[in-house]
Amino acid sequence: MIGLVLSAALAVAPAPPDQGVPDLLRRQTQELFDAISSGSREPWEKYLDADVRYGDESGAVAGKKEMVEGVRPLPAGVSGTIRVTDFDAALHDDVAVATYVTDEHEAFHGAQLHCRYRSVDTWKKTPDGWRLVAAQVLALREDPPAVPMAAAARADYVGRYALPDGLAYEIHANAKGDGLEGVQDGRKPEALVAEAPDVLFVPGKPRYRYLMRRDANGKVDALIQRREAWDLVWARANAGAKN
């Protein structure tokens, strides 16, 4: 009988006070992004700690004053929504670290844009409630649109390219003969598709571009692997030979 009474008491016992914190932070986060679409500064004034440090996707770091003043109604011809997805928060006493993706859809003067960002936020529990003390935003890269690659262009690119120390990258036709593959020494082949003439990329790796450099005679003499803003130049092993 005592066991039954204890079981009943446990069943109706109130949830731990912090159990609903992740849901609360998700709601507050969504309020912040809804306010960007509407141009309302009130949520940013309310939820940002006075000493917040906010790192945006460009690498700039702003404080509360800059963040609040940066919220304003969208200009004519621009509208959009930002939805918080994949939200997760871990509690550490009076501090919470949240991660999530913001899914942004924007109408820009008749064109439709879609961007996604990964954010990591740090919240602190204060007498006034949970306040944002730090944030870091990273833009999630997407593959660019691919364009058809003519057979003559594919034939131009096929060859072996090498770095100064001899490490090689080879471009060859794929098994079907209708596309290209690239393979670095010691690695598995990867598909290469065209973004534009003489500009290739590997699907799923949008941070890199493969630029086909041409000499004064219009022949491909190097493969430039552009990693963000840094270039690796792979010289064609048979530069000067007929492509």
C-alpha positions as semicolon CSV with decimal commas, in nm:
position;residue;x (nm);y (nm);z (nm)
1;M;0,000;0,000;0,000
2;I;0,284;0,240;0,088
3;G;0,447;0,158;-0,247
4;L;0,127;0,250;-0,430
5;V;0,103;0,584;-0,245
6;L;0,466;0,668;-0,327
7;S;0,417;0,575;-0,692
8;A;0,112;0,798;-0,714
9;A;0,297;1,085;-0,549
10;L;0,588;1,052;-0,792
11;A;0,353;1,042;-1,087
12;V;0,208;1,381;-1,003
13;A;0,528;1,539;-0,870
14;P;0,614;1,866;-1,045
15;A;0,882;1,855;-1,314
16;P;1,228;1,980;-1,223
17;P;1,234;2,359;-1,262
18;D;1,491;2,350;-1,546
19;Q;1,316;2,083;-1,752
20;G;1,137;2,343;-1,965
21;V;1,439;2,567;-2,020
22;P;1,525;2,434;-2,371
23;D;1,170;2,504;-2,488
24;L;1,184;2,849;-2,332
25;L;1,512;2,930;-2,503
26;R;1,382;2,800;-2,835
27;R;1,080;3,031;-2,807
28;Q;1,295;3,329;-2,712
29;T;1,532;3,255;-3,002
30;Q;1,241;3,240;-3,246
31;E;1,113;3,571;-3,106
32;L;1,448;3,731;-3,186
33;F;1,438;3,619;-3,549
34;D;1,071;3,704;-3,592
35;A;1,165;4,053;-3,478
36;I;1,421;4,079;-3,760
37;S;1,147;4,016;-4,015
38;S;0,911;4,265;-3,850
39;G;1,175;4,526;-3,763
40;S;1,089;4,521;-3,392
41;R;1,378;4,599;-3,155
42;E;1,190;4,506;-2,837
43;P;1,290;4,136;-2,816
44;W;1,656;4,221;-2,884
45;E;1,651;4,488;-2,616
46;K;1,485;4,243;-2,376
47;Y;1,678;3,919;-2,429
48;L;2,032;4,041;-2,495
49;D;2,258;4,079;-2,194
50;A;2,415;4,422;-2,154
51;D;2,761;4,269;-2,216
52;V;2,665;4,033;-2,501
53;R;2,922;3,948;-2,768
54;Y;2,755;3,854;-3,098
55;G;2,971;3,713;-3,380
56;D;2,786;3,716;-3,712
57;E;2,844;3,514;-4,030
58;S;3,078;3,780;-4,173
59;G;3,317;3,747;-3,877
60;A;3,222;4,083;-3,723
61;V;3,160;4,099;-3,348
62;A;2,895;4,336;-3,210
63;G;2,767;4,438;-2,869
64;K;2,411;4,499;-2,757
65;K;2,394;4,857;-2,883
66;E;2,498;4,761;-3,236
67;M;2,268;4,458;-3,245
68;V;1,962;4,647;-3,125
69;E;2,020;4,945;-3,352
70;G;2,075;4,711;-3,647
71;V;1,715;4,584;-3,627
72;R;1,492;4,795;-3,850
73;P;1,202;4,738;-4,089
74;L;1,298;4,568;-4,415
75;P;1,326;4,804;-4,713
76;A;1,064;4,819;-4,986
77;G;1,080;4,518;-5,215
78;V;1,227;4,290;-4,948
79;S;1,039;4,049;-4,721
80;G;1,110;3,718;-4,558
81;T;1,084;3,472;-4,274
82;I;1,343;3,304;-4,052
83;R;1,254;2,972;-3,890
84;V;1,456;2,818;-3,605
85;T;1,512;2,443;-3,661
86;D;1,719;2,161;-3,509
87;F;1,724;2,338;-3,174
88;D;1,914;2,175;-2,888
89;A;2,027;2,316;-2,553
90;A;2,253;2,179;-2,280
91;L;2,220;2,318;-1,925
92;H;2,515;2,384;-1,694
93;D;2,358;2,520;-1,375
94;D;2,269;2,882;-1,458
95;V;2,427;2,869;-1,806
96;A;2,284;2,708;-2,121
97;V;2,455;2,643;-2,455
98;A;2,215;2,619;-2,748
99;T;2,275;2,511;-3,107
100;Y;2,030;2,543;-3,394
101;V;1,985;2,616;-3,764
102;T;1,804;2,923;-3,893
103;D;1,624;2,859;-4,221
104;E;1,577;3,189;-4,402
105;H;1,351;3,250;-4,701
106;E;1,368;3,596;-4,855
107;A;1,182;3,766;-5,136
108;F;1,421;4,020;-5,286
109;H;1,266;4,246;-5,551
110;G;1,082;3,959;-5,713
111;A;1,357;3,698;-5,671
112;Q;1,348;3,417;-5,413
113;L;1,652;3,353;-5,194
114;H;1,714;3,072;-4,944
115;C;1,993;3,066;-4,685
116;R;2,071;2,856;-4,378
117;Y;2,293;2,937;-4,081
118;R;2,429;2,734;-3,788
119;S;2,439;2,922;-3,458
120;V;2,584;2,849;-3,116
121;D;2,436;3,066;-2,838
122;T;2,525;3,098;-2,470
123;W;2,248;3,200;-2,230
124;K;2,278;3,293;-1,862
125;K;2,004;3,279;-1,601
126;T;1,957;3,618;-1,435
127;P;1,699;3,762;-1,192
128;D;1,517;3,897;-1,500
129;G;1,518;3,561;-1,681
130;W;1,745;3,392;-1,934
131;R;1,960;3,640;-2,125
132;L;2,185;3,589;-2,428
133;V;2,549;3,658;-2,341
134;A;2,729;3,523;-2,650
135;A;2,653;3,399;-3,000
136;Q;2,843;3,276;-3,304
137;V;2,681;3,238;-3,647
138;L;2,820;3,038;-3,940
139;A;2,674;3,039;-4,290
140;L;2,598;2,686;-4,412
141;R;2,736;2,641;-4,761
142;E;2,524;2,490;-5,038
143;D;2,630;2,348;-5,374
144;P;2,595;2,606;-5,653
145;P;2,375;2,526;-5,955
146;A;2,553;2,298;-6,202
147;V;2,567;2,365;-6,576
148;P;2,617;2,116;-6,863
149;M;2,977;2,040;-6,957
150;A;3,041;1,985;-7,328
151;A;3,248;1,686;-7,436
152;A;3,516;1,916;-7,577
153;A;3,549;2,095;-7,244
154;R;3,576;1,765;-7,057
155;A;3,853;1,654;-7,293
156;D;4,036;1,983;-7,229
157;Y;4,044;1,918;-6,854
158;V;4,152;1,552;-6,855
159;G;4,510;1,521;-6,740
160;R;4,748;1,495;-6,448
161;Y;4,830;1,796;-6,231
162;A;5,090;1,822;-5,953
163;L;5,204;2,043;-5,665
164;P;5,574;2,140;-5,639
165;D;5,655;1,839;-5,418
166;G;5,500;1,594;-5,666
167;L;5,163;1,529;-5,501
168;A;4,929;1,474;-5,796
169;Y;4,563;1,526;-5,879
170;E;4,430;1,351;-6,188
171;I;4,115;1,433;-6,382
172;H;3,966;1,160;-6,599
173;A;3,635;1,057;-6,751
174;N;3,388;0,883;-6,521
175;A;3,277;0,522;-6,575
176;K;2,981;0,628;-6,792
177;G;3,192;0,858;-7,003
178;D;2,948;1,146;-6,960
179;G;3,125;1,335;-6,681
180;L;3,452;1,384;-6,497
181;E;3,615;1,253;-6,183
182;G;3,912;1,389;-5,993
183;V;4,138;1,189;-5,766
184;Q;4,425;1,303;-5,546
185;D;4,709;1,058;-5,480
186;G;4,605;0,823;-5,199
187;R;4,239;0,925;-5,201
188;K;3,914;0,803;-5,355
189;P;3,780;0,953;-5,679
190;E;3,526;1,235;-5,652
191;A;3,279;1,364;-5,907
192;L;3,358;1,697;-6,072
193;V;3,077;1,907;-6,219
194;A;3,077;2,251;-6,378
195;E;2,955;2,571;-6,214
196;A;3,064;2,779;-6,514
197;P;3,313;2,744;-6,800
198;D;3,651;2,644;-6,653
199;V;3,504;2,641;-6,299
200;L;3,436;2,301;-6,138
201;F;3,324;2,184;-5,795
202;V;3,277;1,859;-5,605
203;P;2,914;1,805;-5,498
204;G;2,889;1,824;-5,120
205;K;3,208;2,034;-5,089
206;P;3,095;2,388;-5,176
207;R;3,387;2,551;-4,990
208;Y;3,624;2,453;-5,273
209;R;3,635;2,548;-5,641
210;Y;3,854;2,398;-5,914
211;L;3,960;2,664;-6,168
212;M;4,115;2,554;-6,496
213;R;4,390;2,803;-6,582
214;R;4,475;2,860;-6,947
215;D;4,799;2,984;-7,101
216;A;4,838;3,253;-7,370
217;N;4,745;2,995;-7,635
218;G;4,422;2,902;-7,459
219;K;4,546;2,562;-7,342
220;V;4,483;2,440;-6,986
221;D;4,819;2,454;-6,806
222;A;4,716;2,432;-6,440
223;L;4,442;2,336;-6,200
224;I;4,382;2,595;-5,927
225;Q;4,212;2,450;-5,620
226;R;4,057;2,751;-5,449
227;R;3,999;2,681;-5,080
228;E;3,790;2,971;-4,956
229;A;4,021;3,260;-5,053
230;W;4,344;3,058;-5,076
231;D;4,473;2,891;-5,390
232;L;4,669;2,573;-5,446
233;V;4,816;2,568;-5,796
234;W;4,858;2,221;-5,947
235;A;5,069;2,252;-6,265
236;R;4,971;2,031;-6,554
237;A;5,221;1,749;-6,587
238;N;5,213;1,768;-6,966
239;A;5,185;2,147;-6,993
240;G;5,269;2,256;-7,346
241;A;5,147;1,929;-7,498
242;K;4,830;1,919;-7,705
243;N;4,523;1,886;-7,478
